[in-house]
Amino acid sequence: MAQTASNEIERGSWGSRIGFILAAAGSAIGLGNIWRFPYVTGENGGAIFVLIYVACVLFIGLPVMIAELTIGRHTQRNAIGAFEALAPGSAWKLVGVLGVVTGIGILSFYSVVAGWTVGYFVKTFAGEFSGSVSAAQSEAIFREFVSNPWVAILLLGLFIGATMYVVGGGVSEGIEKWSKILMPALFCILLLLTAYALTLEGARKGLEFYLRPDPSKIRAATFAKALGQALFSLSLGMGAMITYGSYLPSHQRVPLSAFQVALFDTLVALLAGLVIFPILFSMGLNPAGGPGLVFVVLPTIFGKMPLGWLFGTLFFVLLALAALTSTISLLEVPVAFFVDEKGWSRRRAVLSMGSLAFVLGIPSALSQGGISALSSLPGIRIGFLDLMNAVFGNYCLTIGSLFIALFVGYRWGVEKALAEIERGGGRFAFRAVWAALIRYVCPVAVIVILGYILVTGQYF
Ligand code: PFF
């Protein structure tokens, strides 16, 4: 008992239950909800994608989140150490290795987009979007902004630097302090923007696209994209929730926490769509506009709506901070590994992993017009940032989640996992449902989806 207590103090632990929920929600809620969800929805048929997405959250994401948090809380270790603790000397730790690599991979391109949000905060604050900004103007502003190589690299560096600063400060003070205020504020401003967007002329068409499913729009890739998006949005498949779960004291109810995080995360994504699509259709823009979508669509209303300057500035500042609470968790995965397993100081781990992500992020930063060879890679015809996004942000998380489900379902065993879930928290009402989902539904669904992608070759 005394040892556990001192261990918790040394590794750090969450100050309170609400602190943990907010920090985990802070990891989950970020650019994935507000930047990625709307444009992926726009590219993949609208409402039908949303439907498949919600199913993926419920039947795959939520059970995997419970699995990750449980592994973390039981072992009190990082992504790699946790597998080593439960299956010593086996190859299962490669799942953790994949997670650490994926964390750095995602951090690299994610911070590029996060850098754009900082740039857009400055632009809105400076009044660049006041007055009427047409869709074409907004598009031109975005293109010009992201294609400037120096600005892109500077903002990337700034963002990774800020992430390193917070992660270097330790677990509860750094991460928890931020999330408590920011997430609820972001939610409120989204509600406000939704209310405004729904009053726009032409909003109806946007709502139809977003909410009336058209099954004829399903393609092979739709399922892979929806699943990848759900895992990305919930921060699953790379051990971020294992790491966060490892700072959880044993008396907290894992399933309830996981449910709340998933619910909050999904609500924010759905709200973001409810803001974007009415505006998009009222401006006559193309829903399949790609990664620039949010940055092109939103400024067109900040010029028009009452107090738009203020809301625009607030929105981008909150989005940048929501991105920060996500990059913190991305960096925490490799850092926790080097601190726990390799005996590195937190400072050394933060400096080296942060620098690595920065260097790896440079080609992504230059792929939006800075260097044209990086905008459309030979053979695959997508840009470097899109490639990183697909490889690390979709496939690595999907493969990681598959192995986490297999590990808990067949190696560690659902009975042991359930014993950990119920330790200190009382009976888990959905124990049989969760066990069936983790043993059968998750692995089969993921294998079928990945197999289909492999056969059809529609990777991107
Ligand atoms: N969930 C974050 C978002 O939606 O923005 C991104 C992310 C963070 C993915 C942490 C994976 C992760 F481990």
Residues whose N, C-alpha, C, O or C-beta is under 5 A from the ligand:
A	BS01	PFF	S27 A28 I29 G30 L31 G32 N33 F232 S233 L234 S235 L236 M238 A240 S326 S329 L330
